[in-house]
Structures are given as C-alpha cells and as structure tokens.
Amino acid sequence: MSVRAKRGVAASLAALLLFPMTASWGQEGSAAKSMEERFRAIEDRETIEELLITYGRLLDQQNLRGYSQLFATDGVWEGGIGSATGPQEIYEMLDAVFSRTERGQYGNSYHLMSDIIIDVDGDTATSWSRWTWVVEGEDGKPVPQRSGHYEDALVRENGEWKFQRRLTVTELPTAARDTEAAIWRRDHRDRD
C-alpha cells in the first residue's frame, strides 16, 4: 500500500475511533465488527482509487504490459478504440493503437483523473470517474486533447483489486469534430 493510501486509511481509522457509539452497537462485539467492516471498506476505496490513478500513470508511460495486468483474468476494456478481454488481448489492442502514432507525437502528455466515486460491496465494486488527457501544445503549454469518463466494475482477484470491466467514454471532442478519429475513435457499439 502506498504512503498516500496509508495516510488516508490512518485518517479514516482516526475518524472511526472518534465517531460516537450508537445504540445499535449495544451488543458486545457489534461495534468492533462494524468498525472492522467500515475500516475495510475505507481501505478498499483507497486501494481502488490508487488503481485508477496507476492506470493513468502506466498509460502515460506507455507501459502497456503493466497497464494490461491491472485487469482481471477475464477483465474487459471497452471504448472508442475497440474492445478486448483479458490482459493479453488488452495489451495487443493497445499495442496496435499506439503503433498508429509516432513516439513523442503528443510531447509530454499525461492523464488527469478526477470526480472519483467508488462503491464497494465485499469483493466487488463499481466506480465512476472523469479523465482528461493533456498534451504539450505547439507553444509548449498544456492543452487538453480529449476528455470523458470511465464506468468501472471491479473485482478482488487473488487478493488484489482489478478491473472486471472498464468502459471508456470520450465526451470531447465530439465525434463530429474529432480530427484524429482514425486513431482514437471507433465507436464499435453503434455497429449493426
């Protein structure tokens, strides 16, 4: 667990310990069990948030092998560039897409992840978040290249949180104004 995640868990634990006991915790052991469950849910949310951010970092580094390993054995990536199932297929799909770009074509680029909402239910979870891909403009200043949101289903596989299904939705530029549609947009969901 990262230092950031440990700090978040420590802060959350402190809040749990300071939270006043309620009448529903009257039975012996109920409070401890409830606090344990709450602590685990907080820890899971922190770990999942770290997974979402790691996803963007590995993509920015074009570490496609590491990126693909963030998916469950039967995990699905779905978005404008296509769809793939399992880490190997996801790796091959991204490798094919990145082969259509020149190395350094977008200068120093990176993803911003924001508006993260995570709902944990035992060994499964869902999340929704925004993404913005920022590239180096002609003047060297950061320029948003495209943006959208993710809709995720996650699963704990072999003790680690993984993507079970990640839907990547590009909202901007709109399809009608996307000058790089040949690289980044192929909306396979509209096929007959």
Protein Blocks (a to p, Z undefined) as FASTA:
>chain_A
ZZklmmmmmmmmmmmmmpccdfklmpghklmmmmmmmmmmmmmmmmmmmmmmmmmmmmmn
opaklmmmmpcfklccddfkbccedjklmmmmmmmmmmmpcehklopaddddehiacdde
hjaccdddddddddddfkopacdfbdcddddddddeehiacdfbdcdddfbdcfklmmkl
mmmgccfklpZZ
